[in-house]
Amino acid sequence: MHYNLVWFIRKCHIYIYLSNYQIKLQIYLP
């Protein structure tokens, strides 16, 4: 259970990080 929770948090963290990176690319690139 605890392992699944940690994996879920890491997965969400990576997803948020990639989303923020995409947003930055859209802002800085035309």
N, C-alpha and C positions, 0 to 999 in steps of 0.2 A: 504494500500500500504506500509506504513512504517512498519507495523507489519510483513508483508510478507518478507520485506527486512531484518529485524532483525532475523527472523526465518531462512532465507536462510543463513545468515552470521554465525549464531550459528551452523547450520547443517554442513556447510563447515568447520568450526573450529573443530568440533568434528571429522569429517572425516579425516582431516589433522592430528589431534592428534593421532587417532587410527593408521593411516598409519605410522607415525613416531615411534609409539610404536612397531609396527610389524617389522619395519626395525631394531630397536634396538635389538629386540629378535633374529632376524636372524643373527645379527652381534655377539652378545654375546653367543648365543647358537650354538653348532655344528650342 
